[in-house]
């Protein structure tokens, strides 16, 4: 799990590096939590603006923690408090100065499993429909039924632990079906790396290792971004 968390961040930031090189200057971190990218942004001199989106109470708590640690938010960071029960993502971003007509990059890590499928695709549609084009990286897990028995047992223990904390895992995806659904939503490029592919790319595992079920990280690019 720890290796996967490191690999998904590396994957997302590698993809962002390429997007910035191609001209993207807006990064949106969805469900930002304690994400640290904005405070070590290597692209700030190139004009990359970071929009951190989170629930107002969570964001207020983070800002209190930053202040207590003596960490000043950089000028390239904009906080975007959004309560989705009262405001859409698009409206919240626009109010914060986000330009939907400029290309953008979305990082959405460690969030999707806790949402319903309907909420996941509502957000994905919002991103895919941005007139300036967008790219998004997010992670998800295979259905527990796809796991071998020993890994299913370990998964069930972790799932019970997060459920006891009040944040149960709600949504899993089949990789092939997800890719088809993403294309139906408006994404024309879909790159999906599962456990084996991540191990080959970042940890020196053989490239021909058979695909194993578990966690995935996905990069999807909208058709408008392609143009």
Secondary structure, DSSP 4 states (H G I P E B T S, - for coil): -HHHHHHHHHHHHHHHHHHHHTT--EEEEET-TT--GGGS-TTGGGT-EEEEEE-HHHHHHHHHHHHHTT-PPPTTEEEEE--TTTS-HHHHHHHTT--TTS-EEEEE-S-GGGS-HHHHHHHHHHHHT-TT-EEEEEEEE--GGGS-HHHHHHHHHHHHHHHHTT--------HHHHHHHHHHHTEEEEEEE-HHHHHHHHS---TTPPP-SSEEEEEEEEHHHH-
